[in-house]
């Protein structure tokens, strides 16, 4: 613990030194300078993922330089029910945070709990041109923007550009694997392709283009639809992957695949955005493309989850809190990747691996936003079970039928509950 703390502090010092060298040319703190405050205030920022600790401490230091009246106080919260804890502290215990971190799948719960303030001060910053479509959808509810996008996660295919090229379909990877030959030049490569077939999040993309959960805005519980013909085609192909690559879904992990790829021992694998931090510190020259489709006549579409900052309506310092939320999600976003090891939601940054960064953001922007309404978890659980069943040799028609029946019952119950609530 002490070693991690020391490394975090050294990283902060390094970043501050670099930032100080920018002098007056760096005007990213204008929002802080424009705040009209009558005295010193503290903006408490709650988060429940310790990976953001160093980054938030860095932002706090930089913001203080621009407005000495504002002290940003990052607080790590470990609670069984994070949103309930924020609600109880805000409403019942007079201990409201000013800003809290939220994952997009919990947006409806936060909104219905009365814990969201509209993101309305910086429209020139918070739009699709800067963050992309998925980020804006994920951070909105009921047609209004509430969140300040910080980071995201999604899935994609990554390949070693030294030995491989981008592909579109799983059949192309199979063909490469079947015909691959070891030479003096590529002798470090021990595997063509491996991935974690057990993960719902990674593999949602297989049939993601043919499943509509929650509608365009990912929040309408009564809007769920399936393309039976296409999904069955996907499942039939997905079922063949176990024999094609000999992968037991119970023995391969995402981390193992990321490790092999980051050491240059594997040509292709499916990763999530959180895994890129490990590869970015290596010399592996990698490329990114969409999760491979299950056939030439099929599409893939990844799922995404966005982590955002949200201003608590119970804050006593609204404008200052919104300026701090902007600083966290926009002004200092170029430090997020190196300090928090997360993929930054901003799509317009200048980075070292520009081509891969742009492709990743294109996939993110076009992704399926994980539905935000309460109770949707069962739908995703059933989807995961369906993938597991066919991968393990189960009948495709039976697996699909079970999944579709669950979807139908869930949608019917949601429609009935929605009708009763409006009476």
Secondary structure, DSSP 8 states (H G I E B T S, - for coil): -HHHHHHHHHHHHHHHHHHHTTGGG--TTHHHHT---SS-EEEEEEES-GGGHHHHHHHHHHHHHH-TTEEEEEEE---SSHHHHHHIIIIISS---SEEEEEGGGHHHHHHTT------S-TTTSSHHHH-HHHHHHTEETTEE--EEEEEEEEEEEEETTT----SBHHHHHHHHHH----SSSTT--EEE---TT-HHHHGGGTGGGEEESTTTT--TT-EEE-HHHHHHHHHHHHTHHHHH---TTT--HHHHHHHHHTT-EEEEEEEGGGHHHHHTSS--EEEE---BSSTT-----EEEEEEEEE-TT-S-HHHHHHHHHIIIIITGGGHHHHH--EES-S----TTHHHHHHHHHHHHTSEE---STTTHHHHHHHHHHHHHHHTT--HHHHHHHHHHHHHHHHHHHHHHHHHHT-
